[in-house]
Amino acid sequence: MSSLSKAFLDHPRSVGEGYWAHQRMAFGFAGALFVAGLACVVHALVPTLFERAASRAVTRLHDRMVVNRRRGRSSFG
């Protein structure tokens, strides 16, 4: 396997995704983290705003990344 193929395909395959599916998922996570980060900045300035936005975002992302991946893998094994 070429080093280019290894660099772009090993990790997506290790989590049961193709390159493009993995890219879409990663961009989705990046967007969610960006929005949660903005909520944290606003919360730092005005503590009564977005009190739980970041923790809820982290919980949702954890479920998407870990819980759903485990569920998906169990159907292959």
N, C-alpha and C positions, 0 to 999 in steps of 0.2 A: 504494500500500500504506500502510495507516495506521501511525503510529509504534508503536502497541500491537502490531500484528501483526509489525512489524519487530523489536521488542524481544523477542518470545517465539518467533518462528519462523525468523528468518534463520539464526541459528547452528545450531540442530538440522538444518535443511535442508542447511546447508553441509557437514555431516558425514554426510549420508545417513540421517538419523533424523527421525521425527516428534517432536512435543513430548513426548508421554507416554513414548515409548521413550527419548528423551534424558534425561528426568527420572529414569526407573528406572536408567539407566546411571550418571548423576551421583550418585544416592543410593548406588548400589553402590560407586562409587569413594570416596565420603565415608566409608562404613562401613569399608572396607578401610584407608583412611588413618588413621581414628580408632584402629582396633585396632593398626596398626603404630606409631602415636604412643604408645599405652599401652605397647607392648613396649619402645619407646625409653626411656620414663620408668623402667620397671622395670630395664632394662639400665643406665641411668645410676646407679641405686642399687646394683645387684648385677651387676657386669660379666660374670659367667659365665653369666647368664641371657639368653636371646634375642639371642645374639651376631649372628645373621644374619637375624633376623625382618624387620626393616625393609628390608634390601636385597633380600630375596626378594620382599617385597610390592611394592616399586617395580618390580622386574623383571616380575612378573606383570601389574601395572597397565600398564606400558609395552607389553607384548605385547598386552593387550586393547585399549588405546587406539590404538596406532600400527600395529603389525604386522597385527592383524586388520582394522583399518580399511582399510589398503592392499590387503589381500586382497579385501575386500568391494568396494572401488572398482574393482578390476581386472575384476570380473565385470560391471560396468555399462559399461565403456569398451571 
